[in-house]
Amino acid sequence: MLEIIRQELEGLYGDEVLRDMSEIISLYEFYEGKGQDWTIPADLDYKPTKKKTNWTKKLIKEEARFLFGKTPEFKIVSENEEGAQVVQEYVNKVLKDGLFSDKLVKGARDCFVGKRVALKLSGGAGQPIKVHFKPSLEFVFEPQDEDVDELQSIVFFYHMNQAEDKSKQRIWKQRYHMDNARCILNEGIYDGYGRVVEERFADYDTGLSFIPAYVIINDGLTGDLKGESDVTELMDNQKAFNRLSSDDVDALRFNMFPQTVATNASEDSLKYIKIAPGALIDLQQAIEANGNVDMKKLESQFSYGDKLEKTLSRAVTEMHEVLNVPRLNLDELKGIMTSGKSMKALYWQLVTRCEEKYTSWRPALEWMAWAIIEMTKAYKLESLPELPDMAIQVENIYPLLEDEQDEKLLDMQSINTQAMSKKTYLKKWNPGMDDKQAEEELKQIALEKNLLEDSYMKGLDEGAGE
């Protein structure tokens, strides 16, 4: 694997990528819990407890779940509303068939742990388009010289077996690069030395004017091609929590069995002592002893419980604060569960953090929808209407309690003041409803209204005739 990376990225940049990948491996090990281990001194006369509570994994999952637990809504906008609806339904079908919602949440986790993630599209003539997220350990990329946001090349790879002998190792490698505004593909199977075992595509013109991949960078500064890991910010507190909670288990274990101390007792009498309910102890004084014979339990008088609890709680709280994930319990939620505004206030910092991250994800998701449409046309997978003025909107939705009734009342007031159409209202509160269904619903409402008015007028006429 290293030989393939060195072949693709020569010089100082290649060495830097290899060092970064080594760090990312450590980050994933820490995330999974294996990397949270610590060394035990060899001179101890007991086996210390190693208790690991993986707050890091829990918080990363919660962060990704909050960002993409509800799948973003894709909307195709054009003056040709009917054509836009056809394209939108096609994009939604491609995403649904490809299990996009599940992949998106997992891709976000990989991005938060491994600093970056690649959004990749596959498919071609006769093959449906599918969306993939590749972790940072399975690709390397090179941006264009004049625009770091555009890819010049990207290489995907993974081990196909676990052979130790490099000559028997099999590594799949796929390389896209741009050449004269055309996307060229090279793909094959290689051994551990980077030698070709099977060539599948050689300088193959994909028929695309773009590389079907987009690299999403987690946080970082301007021009940063590596990104930052959220795991790094949690490490110190995670280590402290594990060590303290493990020491607490050992301290509790030793204090549960206080040490027996015998003073001035003979060695022979100590041999025959039995520890049992109601047992008698024939404690004899040693011949050479000067004082009285005595036996008692030696118990620790050190009280650390409150201090430890506060320290552990502070470590967990700081981990929550680092990722802006609110630490809530049932007592804190009493009285606010029915208020959407209160819940939004509690999660406001997490919302702003996710909005910041979404500034990197939004253009990637917009590009994805655009690329799906372009690949469909290039490979003639579906007949889609041409939309010269097409715009793609991707709206993120956070899983927060909404004050739905209050919002509906405000929308009704907007309808009465002609600030919102009835059709817009129906589509907003019925997410699965399209323009045609909304128009049919409005016609039905108008028909029922006319029937009621006709019935009412008929009743008045009959009453007047009598």
LOMARLUM-510291 format. One record per residue: z, x, y of N, C-alpha, C in turn. Coordinates in pm, whole numbers, padded with zeros to 5 digits, always signed. Each point is the difference from the previous one (the first is absolute). Example, Ala and Ser with C-alpha at 12.3 -4.5 7.8 and 13.67 -1.06 7.14 Angstrom:
REM residues 2
+00780+01319-00569+00000-00089+00119+00000+00090+00120 -00072-00035+00105+00006+00082+00119+00073-00077+00109 
***
This chain:
REM residues 466
+00000+00082-00121+00000-00082+00121+00000+00086+00127 +00082+00107+00000+00008+00087+00116-00133+00069+00027 -00073+00036-00108-00128+00067+00017-00100-00092+00070 +00004-00128-00035-00092-00096+00062+00030-00014+00149 +00129-00007+00034+00039-00012+00141-00042+00124+00076 +00021+00118-00060-00039+00125+00066-00151+00008+00023 -00077-00055-00096-00145+00000+00015-00043-00088+00117 +00070-00111+00018-00038-00095+00105+00049+00044+00138 +00118+00062+00004+00060+00037+00128+00031+00149-00002 -00087+00079+00056+00019+00144-00002+00080+00046+00122 +00055+00120-00009+00067+00062+00114+00139-00052+00025 +00045+00016+00127+00137-00036+00038+00026-00149-00015 -00100-00083+00032+00020-00145-00009+00028-00041-00144 -00071+00062-00096+00023-00032-00140+00139+00038-00045 +00048+00117+00042+00136+00042-00035+00103-00094+00060 -00024-00046+00121+00093-00092+00065+00005-00133-00075 -00115-00047-00047-00004-00125-00076+00078+00014-00131 -00014+00114-00067+00072+00023-00125+00151+00003+00023 +00044+00063+00109+00143+00001+00032+00049-00141+00030 -00082-00076+00071+00038-00137+00033+00009-00085-00125 -00091+00020-00095+00004-00077-00125+00126+00033-00081 +00041+00126+00004+00124+00038-00069+00119-00073+00060 +00000-00013+00132+00108-00074+00067-00005-00148-00037 -00121-00056-00008-00015-00142-00033+00050-00029-00141 -00024+00092-00093+00053-00017-00136+00152-00011+00004 +00064+00085+00082+00146-00005+00015+00045-00131+00062 -00078-00052+00094+00034-00127+00064-00004-00115-00101 -00103-00001-00084-00009-00105-00103+00113+00011-00101 +00037+00122-00036+00111+00019-00094+00131-00051+00060 +00019+00024+00129+00121-00049+00066-00002-00152+00006 -00116-00057+00031-00014-00146+00007+00033-00065-00134 -00045+00059-00109+00024-00055-00133+00142+00026-00049 +00073+00093+00064+00139+00027-00038+00021+00133-00067 -00103+00052-00066+00013+00129-00070+00033+00112+00098 -00060-00004+00116+00022+00105+00099+00132-00010+00073 +00081-00102-00031+00130-00015+00064+00111+00071-00078 -00037+00074-00103+00099+00070-00082+00060+00117+00077 +00114+00051-00046+00062+00115+00064+00062+00091-00107 +00023+00125+00039+00050+00101-00093+00151-00009-00013 +00049+00005-00123+00144-00004-00027+00051+00143-00023 +00109+00039+00065+00056+00135-00023+00031+00023-00148 -00026+00119-00048+00016+00030-00143+00145+00025-00040 +00089+00025+00097+00138+00038-00033+00097-00118-00006 -00049-00123-00002+00088-00117-00007+00046-00023-00144 +00123-00051-00015+00052-00026-00134-00017-00146-00040 -00085-00073+00072-00033-00138-00036-00145-00027+00039 -00056-00107-00053-00139-00035+00029-00002-00103+00114 -00041+00041+00119+00000-00092+00114-00098-00115-00019 +00032-00111+00062-00088-00118-00002-00119+00023+00093 -00116-00047-00043-00118-00002+00087-00047-00145+00012 +00037-00061+00110-00032-00141+00023-00098-00009+00118 -00120-00052-00030-00102-00009+00104-00037-00146+00026 +00023-00044+00123-00041-00133+00043-00118+00019+00094 -00119-00042-00042-00123+00035+00071-00027-00093+00118 +00072+00025+00110-00023-00076+00124-00137+00031+00059 -00048+00122-00020-00129+00040+00056-00113-00090-00052 -00005-00019-00130-00104-00083-00060+00014-00144+00045 +00122-00049+00006+00025-00139+00041-00050-00024+00143 +00032+00093+00092-00036-00020+00140-00150+00016+00023 -00064+00094-00071-00145+00015+00013-00070-00126-00050 +00047-00054-00112-00058-00123-00053+00020-00116+00098 +00118-00007+00060+00028-00109+00093-00087+00011+00124 -00023+00121+00046-00086+00023+00117-00143-00044-00030 -00053+00041-00115-00138-00038-00038-00011-00149-00024 +00103-00059-00059+00000-00144-00028-00001-00080+00130 +00075+00048+00099+00003-00071+00128-00134+00011+00073 -00063+00118-00009-00127+00020+00068-00113-00081-00062 -00008+00000-00135-00114-00063-00067+00040-00097-00111 +00127-00048+00002+00041-00099-00100-00084-00126+00010 -00040-00034+00121-00098-00106+00023-00132+00068+00035 -00102-00030-00077-00130+00066+00019-00058-00034+00137 -00049+00100+00074-00063-00028+00130-00116-00097-00013 -00024-00075+00105-00109-00098+00002-00124+00063+00063 -00112-00010-00070-00127+00053+00049-00081-00115+00060 -00054+00024+00119-00079-00104+00065-00129+00061+00054 -00113-00062-00036-00131+00042+00050-00036-00092+00117 -00027+00060+00115-00027-00077+00122-00145+00021+00042 -00069-00111+00029-00138+00006+00047-00034-00133+00065 -00102+00001+00086-00047-00126+00058-00058-00089-00109 -00052+00061-00104-00048-00074-00117+00121-00029-00089 +00073-00107+00031+00126-00029-00070-00022-00026-00149 -00108-00068-00032-00026-00030-00141-00029+00128-00078 -00079+00089+00059-00029+00127-00065+00125+00086-00012 +00084-00001+00103+00124+00077-00002+00092-00049-00111 +00000-00133-00021+00084-00058-00105-00047+00046-00138 -00132+00008-00020-00055+00046-00128+00041+00145-00027 -00013+00085+00101+00035+00142-00016+00150+00015-00024 +00080-00077+00073+00145+00009-00015+00044-00040-00141 -00058-00107-00051+00034-00045-00135-00040+00104-00104 -00113+00068+00024-00044+00104-00094+00097+00118+00001 +00039+00046+00118+00094+00112+00011+00133-00036-00067 +00048-00120+00025+00127-00044-00061-00010-00003-00152 -00116-00040-00051-00019-00006-00146+00001+00141-00060 -00068+00094+00066-00001+00139-00049+00142+00055-00005 +00078-00027+00103+00138+00050+00006+00087-00066-00106 -00016-00130-00017+00080-00072-00099-00033+00045-00142 -00130+00012-00030-00042+00042-00134+00046+00142-00031 +00012+00082+00103+00042+00139-00020+00149+00022+00011 +00079-00109+00000+00147+00009+00005+00046+00081+00121 -00061-00027+00114+00025+00078+00121+00145-00009+00046 +00061-00118-00007+00136-00019+00051+00099+00094-00067 -00008+00010-00132+00091+00087-00074-00028+00147+00032 -00127+00036+00006-00037+00139+00029+00042+00042+00140 -00003-00094+00094+00034+00033+00139+00146+00041+00014 +00090-00076-00063+00143+00033+00007+00027+00136-00064 -00060+00024-00117+00020+00128-00068-00063+00115+00077 -00114-00027+00064-00063+00103+00082+00086+00038+00119 +00068-00100+00058+00091+00028+00112+00115+00089-00045 +00055-00026-00120+00108+00085-00051-00048+00145-00014 -00120+00017-00059-00054+00135-00016-00017+00068+00136 -00042-00075+00099-00020+00056+00133+00133+00044+00061 +00104-00081-00016+00131+00032+00057+00065+00119-00070 -00028+00015-00130+00059+00111-00076-00085+00126+00014 -00130-00011-00023-00089+00115-00008-00074+00036+00126 +00042-00053+00115-00053+00035+00132-00134-00064+00035 -00080-00033-00098-00132-00057+00027-00051-00066-00127 -00101-00084+00016-00061-00068-00114-00147-00022+00032 -00084-00003-00103-00143-00024+00020-00035-00141-00046 -00065-00074+00088-00053-00132-00033-00145+00021-00042 -00030-00034-00124-00131+00031-00057-00067-00126-00053 -00131-00010+00019-00079-00111-00054-00093+00054-00109 -00009-00074-00109-00091+00037-00109-00090-00118-00031 -00107+00026-00072-00095-00106-00035-00140+00042+00038 -00096-00074-00048-00139+00033+00030-00092-00103-00059 -00122+00039-00029-00098-00093-00055+00050-00057-00133 +00020-00131-00002+00046-00067-00121+00149+00011-00024 +00072+00074+00084+00144+00017-00016+00072-00061+00121 +00102-00082-00024+00072-00063+00112+00076+00104+00082 +00018-00029+00126+00075+00090+00088+00149-00016-00025 +00069+00111-00012+00144-00002-00021+00069+00094+00098 +00125-00034+00032+00079+00078+00095+00103+00081-00078 +00017+00127+00038+00098+00087-00064+00080+00074+00107 +00126+00030-00033+00080+00088+00084+00034+00124-00082 -00031+00117+00054+00024+00125-00071+00111+00078+00069 +00104+00042-00076+00109+00078+00059-00047+00138+00043 +00078+00064+00084-00042+00127+00061-00016+00114-00100 +00055-00015-00121-00015+00104-00102-00131-00014-00077 -00080-00101+00032-00125-00024-00073-00124+00012+00088 +00015+00058+00119-00119+00020+00083+00027+00108+00105 -00107+00061+00045+00001+00088+00117-00120-00041+00084 +00008+00025+00131-00109-00046+00087-00022+00099+00113 -00116-00015+00061-00037+00083+00115-00058-00091+00108 +00060-00001+00118-00054-00085+00107-00119+00066+00068 -00072-00078+00078-00111+00056+00076+00054+00089+00112 -00079+00097+00040+00045+00096+00101+00030-00066+00134 -00083-00094+00040+00013-00060+00133+00087-00125+00000 +00031-00054-00116+00079-00123-00007+00085+00002-00126 +00130+00025+00016+00088+00011-00118+00022-00135-00067 -00040-00109+00066+00015-00132-00060-00115-00034-00095 -00106+00081+00001-00115-00023-00087-00002+00106-00110 -00033-00043-00122-00002+00091-00114-00133+00074-00010 +00009+00131-00022-00118+00079-00034-00015+00008-00152 +00115+00009-00069-00001+00000-00146+00137-00041-00052 +00003-00050-00122+00126-00033-00066-00019+00019-00151 +00101+00055-00065-00007+00029-00143+00115-00070-00070 -00033-00080-00102+00101-00066-00083+00005+00069-00136 +00119+00010-00058+00013+00067-00130+00127-00047-00070 +00001+00012-00132+00121-00024-00078-00016+00061-00139 +00114+00032-00061+00001+00056-00136-00031-00110-00101 -00089+00029-00094-00033-00095-00105+00082+00024-00127 +00061+00118-00011+00089+00029-00113+00112+00093+00048 +00091+00033-00089+00116+00083+00035-00002+00133-00075 -00118+00049-00035-00012+00126-00074+00050+00117+00083 +00072+00093-00065+00050+00118+00068-00108+00109+00012 -00087+00006-00098-00110+00096+00001-00103-00044+00105 -00024+00084+00101-00090-00038+00109-00141-00032-00048 -00044+00069-00105-00135-00024-00050-00014-00138-00064 +00113-00058-00044-00001-00132-00062+00039-00112+00097 +00045+00038+00117+00033-00101+00100-00127-00070+00047 +00013-00128+00031-00113-00076+00051+00042-00071+00129 -00075+00031+00106+00032-00053+00133-00123-00072+00053 +00021-00126+00037-00109-00078+00062-00002+00030+00149 -00118+00028+00052-00014+00030+00143-00118-00079+00057 +00024-00059+00116-00104-00077+00069+00000+00044+00147 -00115+00043+00047-00011+00053+00136-00105-00076+00080 +00043-00052+00115-00093-00062+00096-00011+00093+00121 -00121+00017+00052-00015+00073+00125-00120-00055+00076 +00003+00019+00131-00108-00049+00085-00104+00110+00021 -00128-00040-00011-00111+00093+00020-00113-00076+00069 -00026+00034+00128-00104-00068+00077+00021-00151+00001 +00123-00041+00030+00037-00141+00013-00013-00077-00131 -00003+00070-00113-00002-00064-00131+00121+00045-00079 +00055-00092-00081+00115+00031-00084-00049+00050-00136 +00036+00124-00034-00044+00064-00124+00118+00008-00097 -00027-00031-00127+00104-00002-00103-00025+00108-00106 +00107+00073-00033+00001+00090-00115+00121-00036-00085 -00023-00017-00130+00110-00042-00088-00016+00066-00136 +00113+00038-00060-00006+00060-00132+00136+00025-00059 +00000+00055-00122+00122+00037-00071+00008+00152-00003 +00118+00054+00030+00018+00144+00010+00117+00044-00088 +00002+00130-00035+00117+00053-00071+00099+00057+00101 +00109+00059-00049+00104+00049+00089-00041+00118+00085 -00112+00065-00035-00051+00113+00079-00100-00046+00106 -00026-00131+00006-00096-00052+00096-00144+00007-00046 -00023+00023-00130-00135+00008-00054-00048-00138-00045 -00128-00028+00022-00056-00130-00033-00006-00019-00151 +00055-00112-00047-00009-00039-00141-00104-00110-00018 -00001-00093+00094-00098-00111-00004-00035-00037+00143 -00128+00002+00031-00046-00037+00134-00053-00143-00003 +00058-00086+00085-00041-00141+00001-00094-00031+00117 +00031+00054+00117-00088-00018+00116-00012+00134+00071 -00122+00034+00039-00024+00125+00072-00081-00029+00125 +00060+00019+00117-00065-00025+00129-00068-00137+00001 +00072-00101-00045-00053-00136-00010+00017-00072+00134 -00110-00055+00051+00004-00076+00125+00054-00140-00030 +00115-00032+00054+00064-00129-00029-00068-00117+00069 -00088+00028+00096-00062-00108+00075+00086-00049+00114 +00111+00068+00024+00092-00039+00108-00009+00099+00115 +00028-00048+00118+00002+00087+00119+00142+00042+00035 +00092-00023-00091+00141+00034+00023+00066+00032-00134 +00107+00077+00005+00079+00028-00120+00088-00121-00028 -00002-00055-00123+00078-00121-00030+00149+00029-00020 +00060+00065+00098+00143+00033-00008+00055+00015+00141 +00129-00024+00013+00068+00009+00130+00139+00057-00026 +00037+00106+00071+00131+00064-00019+00098-00054+00104 +00112-00052-00049+00105-00055+00087+00113+00101+00007 +00032+00045+00121+00105+00101+00022+00129-00071+00040 +00110+00036-00065+00131-00059+00032+00067+00077+00114 +00018-00067+00114+00065+00059+00117-00070+00129+00042 +00075+00103+00039-00061+00125+00043-00037+00000+00148 -00057+00111+00045-00039+00018+00139-00153-00001+00012 -00047+00012+00124-00144-00001+00025-00071+00111-00078 -00105-00037-00071-00076+00097-00077+00064+00043-00130 +00111-00062-00037+00070+00036-00125-00082-00051-00119 -00036+00090-00090-00078-00037-00118+00086-00015-00124 +00130+00028+00011+00089-00007-00116+00089-00123+00003 +00057-00032+00116+00092-00112+00008+00143+00041-00028 +00089-00098+00001+00142+00023-00024+00049-00095-00109 +00103+00044-00072+00057-00083-00107+00129-00064+00047 +00017-00128-00028+00125-00069+00033+00115+00048-00088 -00034+00057-00116+00104+00049-00092+00079+00114+00062 -00068+00086+00075+00065+00117+00060+00118-00041+00087 -00014-00110+00073+00105-00045+00090+00124-00052-00074 -00016-00034-00127+00110-00059-00077+00073+00102-00088 -00055+00118-00017+00049+00094-00101+00147+00037+00018 +00039+00043+00119+00136+00051+00020+00105-00105-00032 -00018-00121+00051+00097-00106-00026-00001-00043-00146 -00117+00002-00063-00009-00035-00142+00078+00100-00086 -00018+00128+00029+00072+00104-00074+00151-00013+00019 +00042-00022+00126+00144-00013+00028+00059-00120-00072 -00072-00111-00001+00050-00120-00067+00018+00025-00149 -00100+00059-00064+00008+00025-00145+00116+00092-00035 +00018+00108+00076+00107+00094-00030+00137-00064+00019 +00016-00072+00109+00131-00062+00028+00035-00107-00102 -00097-00085-00033+00028-00107-00097+00027+00058-00139 -00064+00112-00034+00027+00066-00129+00140+00061-00001 +00038+00066+00110+00135+00056+00009+00106-00109-00006 -00032-00116+00056+00094-00112-00004+00025-00046-00143 -00107-00005-00081+00016-00039-00141+00090+00099-00073 -00020+00129+00025+00084+00102-00065+00145-00011+00045 +00020-00019+00130+00137-00011+00052+00071-00120-00060 -00071-00112-00010+00059-00120-00059+00032+00022-00147 -00090+00068-00069+00020+00025-00143+00124+00085-00024 +00019+00104+00080+00116+00088-00019+00130-00068+00041 -00003-00080+00105+00122-00066+00046+00041-00115-00091 -00093-00052-00081+00037-00105-00095+00088+00054-00111 -00005+00130-00024+00079+00062-00107+00086+00111+00061 +00114-00037+00059+00087+00100+00063+00050+00103-00101 +00023+00119+00046+00040+00112-00086+00148-00008-00034 +00034+00026-00128+00140+00001-00045+00058+00139+00019 +00119+00006+00062+00066+00128+00027+00137+00002-00067 +00023+00097-00085+00130+00017-00065+00068+00125+00055 +00128-00015+00038+00077+00111+00058+00115+00039-00092 +00010+00129-00030+00109+00054-00083+00002-00060-00140 -00113-00047-00052-00006-00059-00134-00042+00105-00101 +00051-00016-00122-00035+00095-00105-00141-00027-00051 -00065+00105-00046-00138-00013-00048-00007-00085-00125 +00101+00008-00087+00000-00077-00124+00010-00149+00026 +00083-00040+00097+00015-00144+00028-00125-00058+00063 -00073+00082+00074-00124-00049+00062-00109-00025-00104 +00003+00074-00111-00102-00016-00104+00004-00137-00064 +00116-00062-00009+00016-00125-00075+00008-00123+00091 -00034+00016+00127+00001-00115+00091-00118-00092-00033 +00027-00130-00010-00104-00101-00024-00012-00089+00123 -00124-00018+00046-00026-00089+00114-00042-00134-00056 +00092-00098+00004-00028-00133-00053+00098-00098+00063 -00034-00130+00006+00092-00099+00057+00132-00003-00076 +00113+00015+00071+00134-00007-00060+00042+00124-00074 -00081+00106+00004+00034+00122-00074+00118+00072+00066 +00087+00059-00084+00114+00078+00049-00038+00147+00003 +00051+00069+00101-00029+00143+00015+00130+00078-00017 +00005+00083-00104+00117+00086-00025-00026+00134+00069 +00033+00004+00128-00031+00117+00081+00118+00097-00006 -00023+00118-00057+00105+00101-00016-00014+00109+00107 +00115+00046+00047-00001+00105+00101-00028+00135-00065 -00079+00079+00065-00030+00133-00049+00125+00088+00009 +00018+00088-00097+00119+00085-00006+00011+00087+00124 -00111+00052+00045+00003+00093+00113+00004-00071+00135 -00003-00135+00000-00004-00074+00127+00136-00001+00067 -00002+00004+00135+00124-00003+00077+00029-00139+00056 -00106-00077+00029+00020-00131+00060-00006-00112-00102 +00005-00124+00050-00006-00118-00086-00143-00024-00047 -00011-00055-00122-00131-00035-00054-00050-00128+00067 -00130-00006+00026-00055-00117+00072-00148-00016-00035 -00049-00125+00006-00143-00029-00021-00041-00109+00098 -00114+00017+00065-00046-00101+00096-00153+00006+00013 -00055-00101+00066-00144-00008+00026-00030+00053+00140 -00099+00087+00008-00041+00055+00129-00125-00075+00048 +00017-00080+00103-00110-00081+00052-00037+00047+00140 -00130-00008+00030-00047+00041+00132+00046-00100+00106 +00051+00052+00110+00043-00085+00111-00104-00004+00112 -00114+00065-00026-00103+00005+00104-00077-00132+00004 -00004-00063+00116-00071-00127+00017-00127+00025+00081 -00114-00014-00065-00127+00030+00067-00094-00121+00003 +00042-00111-00062-00089-00113-00020-00068-00050+00126 +00079-00027+00105-00056-00054+00124-00097+00099+00065 +00041+00127+00003-00086+00102+00062-00132+00013-00075 +00007+00000-00132-00122+00013-00080-00091-00120+00021 +00059-00118-00002-00080-00122+00017-00073+00002+00134 +00068+00045+00105-00063+00006+00132-00111+00105+00002 +00022+00112-00066-00102+00106-00003-00124-00045-00076 +00020-00063-00116-00113-00050-00078-00076-00108+00077 +00076-00090+00062-00062-00108+00076-00079+00056+00117 +00053+00103+00066-00070+00061+00113-00131+00065-00045 +00002+00065-00117-00122+00063-00051-00109-00104-00028 +00040-00112-00061-00097-00107-00029-00051-00063+00129 +00091-00023+00095-00040-00059+00128-00099+00090+00073 +00025+00131-00002-00091+00093+00067-00138+00000-00066 -00005-00014-00132-00130-00008-00068-00075-00125+00042 +00071-00112+00014-00062-00123+00048-00051+00019+00144 +00083+00063+00083-00036+00016+00141-00120+00092+00018 -00012+00102-00086-00113+00093+00010-00132-00073-00016 -00005-00097-00093-00123-00077-00023+00000-00133+00074 +00104-00024+00081+00012-00125+00076+00006-00124-00089 +00048+00018-00123+00018-00114-00092+00140-00055+00020 +00015-00126+00043+00135-00054+00024+00082-00006-00129 +00128+00035+00013+00090-00008-00114+00081-00127+00015 -00034-00100-00079+00060-00132+00015+00076-00039-00126 +00103-00081+00018+00070-00062-00112+00018-00148+00029 +00052-00073-00096+00011-00146+00013+00089-00040+00116 +00108+00074+00023+00090-00035+00111-00071+00012+00134 -00083+00104+00016-00071+00018+00126-00109-00105+00021 -00049-00058-00110-00108-00098+00010+00049-00142+00022 +00131-00022-00011+00052-00136+00017-00028-00050+00142 -00054-00120+00007-00023-00063+00129-00133+00032+00064 -00077+00094-00059-00128+00034+00062-00118-00024-00094 +00029-00041-00124-00109-00015-00097-00097-00110+00038 +00044-00096+00080-00089-00109+00038-00077+00031+00127 +00023+00113+00061-00065+00034+00125-00101+00112-00020 -00126-00032+00021-00103+00102-00010+00012+00104+00109 +00041-00042+00120+00014+00093+00112+00109+00103-00029 +00110-00044-00061+00109+00093-00031-00044+00102-00105 -00074-00047-00101-00048+00091-00104-00097+00101+00059 -00085-00043+00092-00093+00092+00064+00075+00105+00081 +00109-00041+00064+00080+00095+00078+00061+00106-00091 +00049-00042-00118+00060+00095-00093-00103+00100-00052 -00122-00046-00018-00105+00085-00057-00090+00061+00107 +00038-00012+00127-00089+00041+00108-00037+00148-00007 +00099+00087-00026-00030+00143-00008-00095+00032-00116 +00018-00069-00114-00090+00022-00113-00140-00051+00034 -00007-00112+00073-00130-00053+00042-00073+00101+00087 +00072+00057+00098-00065+00097+00089-00042+00126-00076 +00081+00042-00098-00037+00117-00082-00127-00030-00079 -00006-00119-00061-00117-00037-00079-00123-00019+00088 +00020-00050+00122-00112-00013+00093-00058+00137+00034 +00089+00098+00014-00046+00136+00027-00082+00053-00118 +00048-00023-00122-00074+00044-00118-00132-00077-00012 +00003-00126+00041-00119-00084-00015-00113+00045+00092 +00033+00077+00105-00107+00053+00085-00091+00096-00078 +00052+00059-00108-00083+00083-00088-00067-00082-00109 +00067-00107-00043-00053-00081-00110-00104-00101+00048 +00014-00054+00122-00094-00103+00045-00144+00050+00001 -00031+00113+00065-00141+00046-00003-00050+00028-00141 +00090+00043-00090-00041+00026-00138-00038-00130-00070 +00077-00106+00022-00029-00129-00064-00124-00064+00062 -00018+00017+00131-00122-00050+00064-00122+00074-00053 +00013+00132-00014-00109+00079-00058-00030-00046-00142 +00103-00029-00078-00018-00042-00139-00084-00127-00008 +00033-00100+00083-00077-00125-00001-00145+00026+00040 -00017+00084+00103-00137+00034+00043-00076+00072-00111 +00066+00096-00066-00066+00078-00106-00036-00088-00120 +00086-00097-00033-00032-00093-00109-00130-00074+00030 -00013-00045+00124-00120-00074+00040-00123+00091-00004 +00013+00122+00052-00113+00094+00003-00043+00042-00140 +00097+00025-00089-00034+00039-00138-00064-00116-00074 +00045-00121+00028-00060-00119-00064-00147-00012+00038 -00031+00025+00127-00139-00007+00045-00082+00115-00056 +00058+00121+00000-00074+00118-00046-00035-00009-00147 +00090-00056-00081-00022-00009-00144-00048-00138-00044 -00026-00089+00101-00053-00134-00027+00084-00075-00104 +00132+00005+00019+00091-00068-00092+00013-00149+00032 -00025-00037+00125+00015-00139+00043-00086-00018+00124 -00055-00120+00015-00079-00030+00119+00093-00051+00110 +00024+00084+00098+00090-00035+00110-00079-00019+00128 +00041-00095+00085-00070-00023+00127+00017+00119+00095 -00102+00026+00080+00009+00106+00100+00079-00049+00121 +00097+00081+00042+00085-00036+00115+00000+00117+00097 -00100+00007+00090-00009+00115+00092+00124+00017+00088 +00064-00111+00035+00117+00006+00089+00132-00006-00077 -00004+00033-00129+00119-00014-00085+00115+00088+00049 +00120-00057-00001+00123+00074+00028+00098-00030-00113 +00077+00100-00037+00097-00015-00110+00141+00009+00056 +00080-00100-00030+00140-00003+00044+00090-00001-00123 +00104+00083+00002+00097+00005-00109+00139-00022+00059 +00058-00112-00033+00132-00036+00055+00107+00022-00106 +00099+00081+00036+00111+00024-00092+00104-00110+00013 +00064-00033-00112+00098-00109-00004+00129+00054-00059 +00109-00012+00073+00129+00048-00050+00077-00113-00067 +00071+00030-00109+00071-00105-00076+00131-00042+00066 -00011-00058+00119+00118-00045+00074+00004-00151+00007 +00122-00053+00006+00019-00144+00016-00054-00042+00135 -00082-00102+00002-00059-00048+00125+00064-00132+00042 +00010-00018+00132+00043-00129+00054-00123-00091+00004 -00040-00047-00118-00128-00069-00015-00006-00130+00078 +00106-00079-00007-00003-00130+00068-00012+00017+00151 +00074+00097+00056-00009+00024+00144-00141+00043+00039 -00061+00084-00083-00134+00047+00031-00102-00113-00011 +00019-00089-00098-00090-00114-00012+00009-00092+00122 +00121-00021+00049+00018-00083+00119-00069+00062+00121 +00011+00131+00013-00067+00068+00111-00151-00012-00013 -00052+00009-00123-00144-00015-00021-00046-00142+00032 +00081-00099-00035-00034-00139+00032-00007-00020+00152 +00092+00064+00071-00003-00008+00146-00126+00066+00055 -00042+00109-00064-00123+00068+00042-00121-00089-00023 +00002-00077-00109-00110-00095-00027-00004-00108+00107 +00118-00052+00036+00007-00106+00101-00048+00048+00136 +00023+00129+00029-00045+00055+00129-00138+00064-00012 -00065-00020-00116-00134+00052-00027-00007+00153+00005 +00112+00065-00032+00002+00147-00009-00030+00046-00141 +00001-00093-00097-00033+00030-00139-00076-00118-00058 -00100+00028-00082-00075-00108-00063+00070-00047-00126 -00027-00123-00039+00058-00054-00124-00051+00079-00122 -00124+00044+00008-00058+00076-00110+00076+00133-00019 +00030+00067+00110+00076+00126-00007+00139-00023-00058 +00061-00112+00040+00134-00034-00050-00003-00019-00152 -00099-00073-00049-00010-00025-00144-00020+00130-00078 -00085+00087+00049-00026+00126-00070+00120+00094+00004 +00075-00005+00111+00117+00087+00012+00107-00037-00100 +00026-00130-00016+00110-00044-00087-00046-00034-00141 -00128+00022-00027-00054-00012-00137-00086+00123-00026 +00062+00113-00038-00071+00127-00010-00125-00003-00087 -00003-00085-00102-00116-00004-00088-00113-00087+00051 +00016-00064+00113-00100-00094+00052-00107+00074+00080 -00128-00029-00031-00109+00060+00077-00050-00099+00105 -00104+00040+00076-00052-00085+00108-00050-00134-00052 -00071+00002-00112-00056-00123-00055+00110-00098-00041 +00103+00052-00067+00111-00086-00042+00075-00056+00120 +00016+00083+00104+00070-00046+00121-00078-00112+00068 -00132+00014+00005-00083-00105+00062+00007-00130-00081 -00001+00011-00132+00011-00120-00084+00135-00067+00020 +00106+00081+00014+00134-00055+00022+00007-00072+00135 -00063+00058+00102-00002-00064+00132-00078-00131-00003 -00111-00002-00076-00077-00124-00014+00083-00108-00069 +00075+00039-00103+00084-00095-00073+00111-00055+00091 +00059+00089+00081+00104-00044+00094-00057-00100+00100 -00120+00031+00052-00063-00090+00097-00035-00133-00065 -00048+00003-00126-00034-00123-00072+00123-00088-00019 +00110+00061-00045+00124-00077-00021+00053-00055+00131 -00014+00077+00107+00045-00048+00131-00081-00122+00043 -00133+00005-00021-00085-00114+00037+00033-00123-00084 +00026+00021-00129+00035-00113-00087+00128-00066+00046 +00100+00079+00038+00126-00055+00048-00020-00076+00131 -00081+00057+00090-00024-00066+00128-00077-00131-00020 -00100+00002-00091-00076-00123-00027+00090-00107-00060 +00087+00042-00093+00092-00095-00062+00095-00059+00102 +00047+00084+00092+00094-00045+00104-00068-00099+00094 -00125+00032+00042-00073-00088+00091-00034-00132-00067 -00032+00006-00130-00031-00123-00073+00121-00091-00006 +00117+00060-00021+00123-00078-00003+00028-00066+00133 -00028+00070+00109+00021-00057+00133-00095-00117+00025 -00127+00016-00044-00098-00107+00020+00039-00125-00078 +00047+00020-00125+00039-00115-00081+00122-00070+00061 +00091+00078+00054+00119-00059+00063-00036-00079+00124 -00097+00049+00075-00042-00069+00122-00071-00130-00034 -00076-00002-00114-00073-00120-00040+00093-00112-00041 +00114+00035-00058+00094-00104-00040+00064-00066+00122 
***
